[in-house]
Amino acid sequence: MFRIVVGVLFMCHGAQKLFGVLGSKGAVSITDWPAGPAGLIEFVGGALIVIGLGTRVAALISSGAMAYAYFVVHQPAGLLPIQNKGELAAVYAWVFLLLAFTGPGSWAVDKVIASRRRQEHTLVNA
């Protein structure tokens, strides 16, 4: 559930940037640096994390994007996250790093694919 909830929330940030929805001031172009690529990573990465497909890779890329957001966008405004309004970027960076190491959990497409591969391997070797 943790992975799914965090992924949906992350997707919402991407949807705000890419589609101008959910209280956004307007959509940004995918070529606008850094908001466009960030929105794409947030939306696609969040979707992959929600369904549990390529979770470790999606989480690692998302973690890097949030670390970049924290250090380039927020950190120059103050040393601590509470001072520079970077709490969410910092939390996302650490949450996604955790998911990159722990994996998707049991409710994930990655697990279904892995179990099918194991079954196929067992049938071939039997």
VMD Tcl script that draws the C-alpha trace (Angstrom):
set ca {
  {0.00 0.00 0.00}
  {2.89 2.37 0.81}
  {4.31 2.08 -2.71}
  {0.90 2.58 -4.31}
  {-0.06 5.65 -2.26}
  {3.33 7.33 -2.75}
  {3.23 6.54 -6.47}
  {-0.23 8.08 -6.89}
  {0.82 11.23 -5.04}
  {3.94 11.47 -7.20}
  {1.83 11.03 -10.35}
  {-0.34 13.95 -9.21}
  {2.72 16.23 -9.22}
  {3.55 15.12 -12.74}
  {-0.05 15.61 -13.89}
  {0.01 19.16 -12.52}
  {3.10 20.00 -14.54}
  {2.30 18.14 -17.76}
  {-1.47 18.63 -18.05}
  {-2.17 21.76 -16.01}
  {-4.67 19.98 -13.74}
  {-5.21 19.54 -9.99}
  {-4.84 23.20 -9.09}
  {-1.94 23.94 -11.41}
  {-1.31 27.37 -12.89}
  {-0.96 25.76 -16.32}
  {0.79 23.02 -18.22}
  {4.46 23.19 -19.09}
  {6.07 21.88 -22.24}
  {8.03 18.68 -21.88}
  {11.03 20.63 -23.25}
  {10.89 23.34 -20.53}
  {13.89 22.74 -18.26}
  {13.63 21.50 -15.52}
  {9.84 21.40 -15.10}
  {9.05 19.44 -18.28}
  {11.44 16.51 -17.72}
  {10.60 16.58 -14.01}
  {6.88 16.31 -14.80}
  {7.54 13.39 -17.13}
  {9.62 11.57 -14.51}
  {6.97 12.26 -11.87}
  {4.05 11.08 -13.99}
  {5.61 8.04 -15.69}
  {7.76 7.09 -12.70}
  {4.77 7.40 -10.39}
  {2.65 5.22 -12.69}
  {5.34 2.53 -12.88}
  {5.73 2.61 -9.11}
  {1.96 2.33 -8.61}
  {1.63 -0.80 -10.76}
  {4.96 -2.18 -9.62}
  {6.58 -2.49 -13.03}
  {10.31 -1.78 -13.18}
  {9.90 -0.50 -9.66}
  {13.53 -0.43 -8.62}
  {14.67 1.46 -11.73}
  {11.70 3.86 -11.68}
  {12.26 4.53 -7.98}
  {15.99 5.14 -8.47}
  {15.37 7.61 -11.31}
  {12.60 9.32 -9.30}
  {14.88 9.54 -6.26}
  {17.58 11.19 -8.35}
  {15.11 13.65 -9.82}
  {13.93 14.64 -6.35}
  {17.50 14.95 -5.06}
  {18.23 17.23 -8.02}
  {15.08 19.25 -7.25}
  {16.14 19.62 -3.65}
  {19.75 20.63 -4.21}
  {19.27 22.80 -7.32}
  {15.85 24.36 -6.74}
  {15.32 24.42 -2.96}
  {18.68 24.28 -1.18}
  {19.98 27.64 -2.48}
  {17.08 29.33 -0.60}
  {18.25 28.00 2.79}
  {20.25 25.26 4.47}
  {17.43 23.20 5.96}
  {14.37 21.78 4.19}
  {12.03 23.63 6.54}
  {13.72 26.91 5.57}
  {13.78 26.35 1.81}
  {10.38 24.64 1.37}
  {12.11 21.49 0.13}
  {10.64 19.02 2.64}
  {8.57 17.19 0.03}
  {11.46 16.86 -2.43}
  {13.71 15.55 0.36}
  {11.11 13.06 1.58}
  {10.39 11.80 -1.94}
  {14.12 11.39 -2.61}
  {14.55 9.20 0.48}
  {11.27 7.28 -0.01}
  {12.17 6.38 -3.58}
  {15.70 5.41 -2.59}
  {14.15 3.07 -0.01}
  {11.88 1.54 -2.69}
  {14.86 1.13 -5.02}
  {16.51 -1.06 -2.40}
  {13.49 -2.88 -0.94}
  {11.65 -3.52 -4.21}
  {7.96 -3.42 -5.03}
  {6.49 -5.75 -2.42}
  {3.95 -8.46 -3.10}
  {1.25 -6.55 -5.03}
  {3.31 -5.76 -8.12}
  {3.49 -6.63 -11.79}
  {7.21 -7.30 -11.23}
  {6.27 -10.18 -8.89}
  {3.82 -11.66 -11.41}
  {6.43 -11.55 -14.16}
  {9.07 -13.12 -11.90}
  {6.77 -15.96 -10.82}
  {5.83 -16.73 -14.45}
  {9.50 -16.85 -15.40}
  {10.19 -19.24 -12.52}
  {7.29 -21.47 -13.66}
  {8.54 -21.48 -17.25}
  {12.07 -22.26 -16.09}
  {10.77 -25.13 -13.93}
  {8.74 -26.58 -16.83}
  {11.68 -26.37 -19.23}
  {14.07 -28.06 -16.77}
  {11.60 -30.76 -15.71}
}
mol new
graphics top color blue
foreach p $ca { graphics top sphere $p radius 0.5 }
foreach p [lrange $ca 0 end-1] q [lrange $ca 1 end] { graphics top cylinder $p $q radius 0.2 }
display resetview
